[in-house]
């Protein structure tokens, strides 16, 4: 019956799976956004801390880098280099005034690099997990580190470059180690600056 269908459409719209417009109901093309929102809320309410996020990244992202080294195309490697180059350019123009705009651009680009790496694995689950951990929760936690020292920004871009080099050469073990080193460096940086 029509009331049942209307109620079902309202439920789907509330979950972000369809969009109700004046011209009808549209199925949303991107199903990951509602899932990410739900998982983000769940993790926020479970009191996830920075150490939990770093531990998860140390478990997940070296495997992502390793799989990317096996699966990535030449075009994907080129996109990774471009994303890292954008970070280098942001570093060079980074405002030392804590206006948060430079920091926001930095963290957005950094998260994009990690998401692109996950996409290059050709495993559809990994970009969602990385986007959740790196793109949403991690960036939230890092807002307290808005004024990143120049040496740290250089270490981040150098870490990315090491991962990209290994991915380009199709060296899974080297890519995994480079990502492990990259995240371990970040973990040490945070421990020193708490």
Backbone bond lengths (Angstrom), bond angles and torsions (degrees), N, CA, C in turn:
res aa  C-N    CA-C-N  psi(-1)  N-CA   C-N-CA  omega(-1)  CA-C   N-CA-C  phi
1 X - - - 1.456 - - 1.522 109.68 -
2 X 1.307 116.59 159.83 1.459 121.93 -176.55 1.522 113.45 -61.74
3 X 1.326 119.70 -43.05 1.474 118.37 178.87 1.536 112.64 -60.99
4 X 1.298 116.96 -36.12 1.468 120.99 178.80 1.533 109.66 -66.71
5 X 1.311 116.66 -43.20 1.466 121.04 179.07 1.525 110.25 -64.71
6 X 1.345 117.46 -43.73 1.469 120.81 178.49 1.528 110.86 -59.62
7 X 1.314 116.31 -43.62 1.470 120.81 179.91 1.524 110.55 -64.98
8 X 1.323 117.43 -40.48 1.464 120.98 178.17 1.525 110.48 -63.72
9 X 1.324 117.41 -41.70 1.467 121.24 178.82 1.520 110.22 -64.96
10 X 1.333 118.27 -40.81 1.469 121.32 177.38 1.532 110.86 -61.59
11 X 1.320 116.70 -40.40 1.471 121.08 178.53 1.528 110.04 -64.67
12 X 1.317 117.27 -45.16 1.463 120.83 178.10 1.527 111.26 -63.44
13 X 1.329 117.34 -38.69 1.467 121.03 178.08 1.525 110.44 -65.71
14 X 1.333 117.34 -40.11 1.467 120.96 178.94 1.519 111.16 -63.39
15 X 1.312 116.87 -29.44 1.460 121.26 178.92 1.522 112.37 -88.40
16 X 1.336 116.73 -1.03 1.460 120.90 177.55 1.519 114.41 78.93
17 X 1.317 117.54 15.55 1.461 120.55 -177.68 1.527 112.69 -90.01
18 X 1.335 117.11 -23.62 1.458 121.77 174.60 1.520 108.09 -135.03
19 X 1.313 114.97 161.29 1.463 121.39 177.34 1.520 107.72 -123.71
20 X 1.322 115.43 129.39 1.463 120.19 179.83 1.523 107.36 -96.24
21 X 1.336 115.46 121.74 1.462 120.65 178.77 1.522 108.23 -118.34
22 X 1.307 116.16 175.61 1.459 120.28 177.01 1.517 112.69 -66.92
23 X 1.326 116.03 -15.06 1.464 120.18 -177.61 1.523 113.01 -106.84
24 X 1.314 116.99 4.04 1.456 119.42 178.48 1.514 111.67 138.73
25 X 1.309 115.96 -163.17 1.455 123.23 -177.95 1.520 108.89 -112.17
26 X 1.346 115.42 129.58 1.461 120.93 -179.70 1.519 109.95 -112.96
27 X 1.317 116.56 135.81 1.451 121.33 174.50 1.524 107.46 -77.23
28 X 1.325 116.73 131.02 1.460 121.21 -178.55 1.521 109.87 -72.19
29 X 1.319 115.97 138.60 1.462 121.35 -178.53 1.519 111.63 -76.76
30 X 1.328 117.11 -30.75 1.464 121.12 -176.13 1.521 109.78 -108.19
31 X 1.315 115.88 106.82 1.464 120.44 179.45 1.523 112.39 -86.61
32 X 1.333 117.07 -9.42 1.462 118.28 -176.00 1.521 112.84 -73.18
33 X 1.334 117.93 -32.01 1.469 120.08 -177.41 1.528 112.36 -58.21
34 X 1.344 119.97 -49.40 1.469 118.55 178.51 1.534 112.84 -63.09
35 X 1.313 116.13 -36.31 1.466 119.71 178.86 1.525 110.22 -65.48
36 X 1.346 116.34 -45.06 1.463 120.50 178.89 1.520 111.32 -61.70
37 X 1.315 117.29 -41.41 1.460 120.15 178.74 1.523 110.73 -61.42
38 X 1.316 116.78 -45.10 1.466 120.56 -179.62 1.526 111.32 -64.02
39 X 1.333 116.60 -46.29 1.463 119.83 179.64 1.524 111.95 -65.53
40 X 1.324 117.00 -37.36 1.459 120.70 178.52 1.520 110.23 -62.62
41 X 1.321 117.10 -45.62 1.464 120.13 177.45 1.526 111.40 -61.12
42 X 1.315 115.65 -43.33 1.459 120.05 179.17 1.524 111.38 -59.63
43 X 1.320 117.00 -46.74 1.456 120.57 -178.64 1.524 112.33 -69.59
44 X 1.316 117.52 -35.29 1.471 120.29 177.00 1.521 110.64 -62.03
45 X 1.319 115.46 -42.40 1.459 119.53 -177.61 1.523 112.99 -77.81
46 X 1.306 117.22 -12.94 1.468 119.59 177.37 1.529 110.69 -93.53
47 X 1.319 116.77 10.24 1.461 124.30 174.68 1.532 113.18 58.17
48 X 1.325 114.93 50.35 1.459 121.34 175.68 1.525 108.22 -69.85
49 X 1.327 116.70 135.25 1.466 119.16 178.61 1.539 110.16 -113.59
50 X 1.317 115.18 175.81 1.464 121.10 -176.59 1.520 112.04 -59.18
51 X 1.331 117.24 -40.50 1.469 119.78 179.13 1.531 111.19 -62.66
52 X 1.326 116.97 -37.99 1.466 120.64 177.49 1.528 110.81 -62.40
53 X 1.322 115.72 -42.15 1.464 120.16 -179.26 1.530 110.16 -65.83
54 X 1.335 116.19 -44.96 1.466 119.64 -179.86 1.520 111.54 -63.81
55 X 1.321 116.74 -40.27 1.465 120.58 178.20 1.532 110.26 -61.66
56 X 1.322 116.34 -42.63 1.465 120.93 178.72 1.523 110.71 -65.26
57 X 1.326 115.87 -41.89 1.469 119.12 178.30 1.524 110.86 -62.84
58 X 1.338 117.33 -39.68 1.472 120.01 179.28 1.523 111.67 -64.91
59 X 1.315 117.42 -29.81 1.466 120.90 177.02 1.529 111.91 -78.47
60 X 1.329 116.77 -40.33 1.456 121.56 -170.81 1.528 114.48 -89.62
61 X 1.314 117.12 -49.96 1.469 118.97 -168.07 1.529 115.52 -70.20
62 X 1.332 121.14 -32.27 1.471 117.56 172.68 1.537 111.99 -61.11
63 X 1.337 116.28 -35.85 1.469 119.25 176.86 1.527 110.78 -68.32
64 X 1.330 116.43 -37.46 1.463 120.59 175.96 1.528 109.78 -60.76
65 X 1.327 116.72 -47.27 1.468 120.98 -179.62 1.535 110.56 -61.97
66 X 1.311 116.52 -40.71 1.458 121.11 179.48 1.530 111.03 -62.44
67 X 1.323 116.58 -46.47 1.465 120.44 179.73 1.530 110.71 -67.73
68 X 1.323 117.11 -36.62 1.467 120.29 176.83 1.525 110.43 -61.69
69 X 1.324 116.97 -36.73 1.467 120.29 178.97 1.528 111.41 -63.92
70 X 1.312 116.60 -25.92 1.459 120.74 178.39 1.531 111.10 -85.47
71 X 1.340 116.69 -38.82 1.463 121.02 -168.84 1.526 116.19 -101.58
72 X 1.318 118.94 -24.50 1.471 121.37 -169.64 1.525 112.57 -61.51
73 X 1.303 113.94 140.09 1.463 120.90 175.70 1.528 109.46 -87.72
74 X 1.304 115.91 167.26 1.465 120.97 176.79 1.523 110.61 -59.54
75 X 1.323 117.04 -39.90 1.460 121.42 178.91 1.533 111.07 -64.09
76 X 1.319 117.40 -41.69 1.463 120.31 178.94 1.530 111.15 -64.52
77 X 1.318 116.48 -39.57 1.473 119.99 177.00 1.525 109.55 -62.63
78 X 1.320 116.69 -41.74 1.462 120.79 178.14 1.533 110.78 -61.00
79 X 1.331 116.76 -40.80 1.470 120.92 178.15 1.535 111.06 -65.91
80 X 1.324 116.61 -37.43 1.474 119.69 176.77 1.528 110.69 -63.48
81 X 1.329 115.88 -42.99 1.478 119.59 177.86 1.534 110.95 -62.62
82 X 1.316 116.46 -40.70 1.468 120.65 178.70 1.528 110.26 -63.75
83 X 1.323 116.99 -42.84 1.467 120.27 178.95 1.527 111.01 -62.74
84 X 1.323 116.87 -41.04 1.464 120.00 178.70 1.536 110.59 -69.29
85 X 1.323 116.46 -36.17 1.467 119.95 177.15 1.526 110.51 -62.76
86 X 1.323 116.99 -37.64 1.468 120.38 176.90 1.534 110.28 -62.56
87 X 1.333 116.77 -37.56 1.465 119.89 176.10 1.525 110.92 -64.97
88 X 1.321 116.73 -40.17 1.469 120.60 178.22 1.528 109.32 -62.36
89 X 1.329 116.40 -43.49 1.469 120.14 178.40 1.526 111.14 -64.57
90 X 1.331 117.22 -39.14 1.465 120.08 175.97 1.520 110.78 -63.28
91 X 1.324 116.15 -39.23 1.466 120.38 177.26 1.525 110.29 -59.73
92 X 1.317 115.97 -44.71 1.461 120.38 -177.22 1.525 112.45 -67.80
93 X 1.333 117.39 -26.73 1.468 120.25 -179.61 1.531 112.22 -107.95
94 X 1.338 116.68 9.23 1.465 122.39 -174.38 1.521 110.21 -60.09
95 X 1.306 116.04 128.79 1.467 121.04 178.10 1.524 108.98 -82.57
96 X 1.295 116.40 123.54 1.466 120.37 178.45 1.534 111.25 -75.71
97 X 1.320 116.60 -11.92 1.458 119.72 173.27 1.526 106.27 -73.39
98 X 1.313 116.53 131.69 1.463 118.64 -176.79 1.527 108.82 -79.38
99 X 1.341 115.18 76.88 1.456 120.21 177.43 1.526 110.45 -96.89
100 X 1.301 116.49 -1.05 1.465 125.63 179.48 1.530 113.51 67.23
101 X 1.338 119.12 -14.42 1.462 119.15 178.51 1.525 110.44 -68.23
102 X 1.328 117.43 -45.72 1.470 120.55 178.32 1.525 110.21 -61.42
103 X 1.330 116.13 -43.25 1.468 120.01 -179.95 1.519 110.87 -64.00
104 X 1.319 117.44 -43.05 1.462 121.08 179.64 1.527 110.87 -61.78
105 X 1.323 116.63 -44.34 1.464 120.00 178.34 1.527 110.58 -63.62
106 X 1.337 116.99 -40.65 1.462 121.39 179.39 1.523 110.56 -61.29
107 X 1.336 116.72 -51.23 1.462 120.09 -176.07 1.524 111.94 -67.58
108 X 1.316 117.20 -34.84 1.457 120.34 176.74 1.526 110.51 -63.89
109 X 1.321 116.81 -45.70 1.463 120.94 -179.92 1.531 111.14 -67.40
110 X 1.332 116.73 -39.15 1.463 120.68 178.01 1.531 110.07 -62.65
111 X 1.319 116.73 -45.35 1.471 120.77 178.12 1.524 110.42 -62.39
112 X 1.331 116.65 -38.15 1.462 120.04 178.99 1.534 110.78 -63.32
113 X 1.327 116.71 -40.72 1.461 119.71 177.89 1.537 110.07 -57.29
114 X 1.331 116.60 -49.34 1.463 120.50 -177.37 1.533 111.28 -65.88
115 X 1.327 117.30 -37.01 1.467 120.70 176.73 1.527 111.32 -65.61
116 X 1.336 116.12 -41.05 1.468 120.10 178.57 1.527 110.99 -63.96
117 X 1.323 116.21 -38.49 1.458 119.61 177.41 1.528 109.82 -61.67
118 X 1.329 116.48 -43.85 1.468 120.60 178.92 1.525 111.01 -64.15
119 X 1.316 117.51 -38.65 1.462 120.52 177.95 1.518 111.40 -63.44
120 X 1.320 117.23 -32.08 1.466 120.22 -178.02 1.526 112.49 -73.37
121 X 1.331 118.00 -5.40 1.469 120.67 175.70 1.526 111.35 -77.26
122 X 1.338 116.57 -17.93 1.460 124.37 -175.71 1.530 112.88 66.55
123 X 1.327 116.67 14.07 1.458 122.08 174.33 1.526 106.47 -101.22
124 X 1.331 118.70 115.21 1.464 120.86 -173.43 1.539 114.78 -67.04
125 X 1.304 118.36 -17.03 1.467 121.23 -179.52 1.532 110.64 -78.40
126 X 1.311 117.10 -38.30 1.466 120.83 -173.70 1.525 114.23 -62.75
127 X 1.335 120.55 -41.91 1.474 118.19 177.32 1.532 112.86 -61.09
128 X 1.318 116.90 -34.87 1.463 119.99 179.19 1.529 109.70 -66.43
129 X 1.329 116.83 -46.10 1.469 120.11 179.27 1.524 111.72 -63.41
130 X 1.328 115.99 -44.89 1.465 119.31 -179.08 1.524 110.43 -66.39
131 X 1.323 116.31 -40.91 1.461 118.91 178.41 1.521 110.61 -61.34
132 X 1.300 117.46 -39.39 1.465 121.26 178.22 1.523 110.76 -64.02
133 X 1.316 115.82 -52.13 1.462 120.15 -173.72 1.521 112.08 -73.38
134 X 1.305 116.93 -47.89 1.463 120.84 -175.34 1.523 111.20 -86.28
135 X 1.308 116.06 -49.79 1.456 119.73 -171.66 1.509 115.21 -73.80
136 X 1.311 117.93 -29.13 1.460 119.64 -175.38 1.522 110.80 -108.29
137 X 1.313 116.27 -67.25 1.463 119.48 -174.08 1.516 113.04 -67.19
138 X 1.320 116.12 -42.89 1.462 119.71 -176.30 1.515 111.04 -63.16
139 X 1.326 115.61 -45.71 1.458 119.32 -179.32 1.526 111.03 -62.08
140 X 1.324 116.83 -37.45 1.466 120.40 176.21 1.520 111.06 -59.50
141 X 1.310 116.58 -44.99 1.462 121.04 -177.34 1.526 111.40 -67.23
142 X 1.341 116.00 -32.00 1.459 120.16 -174.47 1.521 113.87 -80.29
143 X 1.317 118.06 -5.91 1.459 118.11 -178.72 1.523 111.41 -61.17
144 X 1.311 117.59 -21.56 1.468 120.51 177.27 1.526 111.36 -75.92
145 X 1.331 117.67 -11.72 1.462 122.21 179.56 1.523 110.00 -111.49
146 X 1.325 116.87 40.56 1.461 121.07 -173.73 1.524 112.67 -59.83
147 X 1.304 118.16 -35.77 1.457 120.67 -176.77 1.533 109.77 -97.72
148 X 1.317 115.39 76.93 1.460 120.89 -177.18 1.522 110.63 -73.11
149 X 1.332 117.44 133.54 1.466 119.36 178.25 1.535 110.81 -65.54
150 X 1.336 116.50 148.72 1.467 120.30 -179.11 1.531 113.23 -55.31
151 X 1.327 117.67 -39.68 1.471 120.08 -178.88 1.527 111.12 -61.95
152 X 1.319 116.76 -35.49 1.466 120.06 178.80 1.533 110.23 -67.16
153 X 1.317 116.32 -43.98 1.464 119.18 -179.46 1.525 110.95 -62.24
154 X 1.326 117.67 -37.34 1.464 121.53 177.10 1.530 109.97 -65.49
155 X 1.324 117.02 -42.67 1.469 120.03 179.17 1.531 111.19 -62.41
156 X 1.321 117.23 -37.13 1.465 120.91 178.46 1.527 110.20 -64.26
157 X 1.326 117.18 -50.11 1.471 119.21 -178.30 1.527 111.48 -67.26
158 X 1.334 117.35 -34.72 1.474 119.78 175.38 1.528 110.75 -65.65
159 X 1.326 116.63 -38.80 1.469 120.79 177.20 1.517 111.10 -62.76
160 X 1.321 115.95 -43.46 1.467 119.90 177.07 1.528 110.83 -61.74
161 X 1.335 116.00 -42.65 1.469 119.90 -179.09 1.527 111.26 -61.20
162 X 1.331 116.88 -38.81 1.471 120.21 178.61 1.530 110.84 -64.47
163 X 1.325 116.53 -39.90 1.467 120.21 177.35 1.532 109.62 -64.61
164 X 1.323 116.46 -46.82 1.468 120.34 -178.96 1.524 111.17 -59.98
165 X 1.327 117.03 -43.74 1.471 120.38 179.81 1.524 110.84 -58.40
166 X 1.328 116.77 -43.97 1.467 120.51 -179.35 1.526 111.29 -68.49
167 X 1.330 116.79 -38.68 1.468 120.43 177.69 1.528 109.73 -63.80
168 X 1.325 116.19 -44.20 1.459 120.33 -179.38 1.529 111.91 -61.95
169 X 1.333 116.53 -35.73 1.470 121.08 -179.51 1.532 112.08 -85.59
170 X 1.330 116.12 1.96 1.475 122.13 -178.65 1.532 111.44 56.07
171 X 1.332 115.10 49.46 1.463 122.74 178.57 1.528 109.24 -113.86
172 X 1.339 117.45 88.03 1.461 120.88 -174.23 1.533 114.51 -59.16
173 X 1.328 117.41 -43.15 1.473 119.55 -178.67 1.527 111.19 -65.52
174 X 1.316 116.06 -41.44 1.463 120.67 179.15 1.524 110.40 -65.79
175 X 1.329 117.15 -40.49 1.466 121.20 178.37 1.523 110.64 -63.15
176 X 1.338 116.27 -43.51 1.470 120.21 178.93 1.525 110.79 -62.48
177 X 1.321 116.95 -43.13 1.464 120.21 -179.68 1.531 111.05 -66.72
178 X 1.329 116.52 -40.36 1.468 119.67 178.91 1.527 110.72 -62.70
179 X 1.330 117.36 -40.59 1.467 119.69 178.51 1.527 110.44 -69.40
180 X 1.318 117.43 -39.85 1.464 120.69 177.18 1.534 109.73 -59.69
181 X 1.322 116.82 -45.51 1.465 121.18 178.69 1.529 110.98 -62.06
182 X 1.308 116.56 -41.12 1.467 122.43 -179.44 1.535 110.50 -61.07
183 X 1.316 116.28 -49.09 1.467 119.26 -178.26 1.521 110.88 -72.42
184 X 1.325 117.56 -35.55 1.473 120.56 176.29 1.528 110.82 -61.77
185 X 1.327 116.16 -40.39 1.466 119.47 176.28 1.535 109.81 -59.29
186 X 1.328 116.20 -46.88 1.474 121.20 -179.68 1.518 110.34 -60.35
187 X 1.308 116.49 -41.87 1.473 120.98 179.40 1.529 109.83 -61.65
188 X 1.317 117.34 -43.74 1.459 121.10 177.91 1.510 112.64 -64.61
189 X 1.341 115.89 -40.18 1.462 120.95 178.39 1.526 110.29 -59.69
190 X 1.308 116.06 -45.47 1.472 120.23 -178.98 1.521 110.69 -66.04
191 X 1.338 116.78 -41.68 1.467 119.83 179.89 1.527 111.12 -60.35
192 X 1.329 116.64 -38.06 1.466 120.52 -179.91 1.518 113.11 -73.73
193 X 1.316 116.77 -24.90 1.467 120.43 -172.96 1.524 114.00 -109.02
194 X 1.293 117.08 20.94 1.481 119.42 177.93 1.492 110.58 -78.02
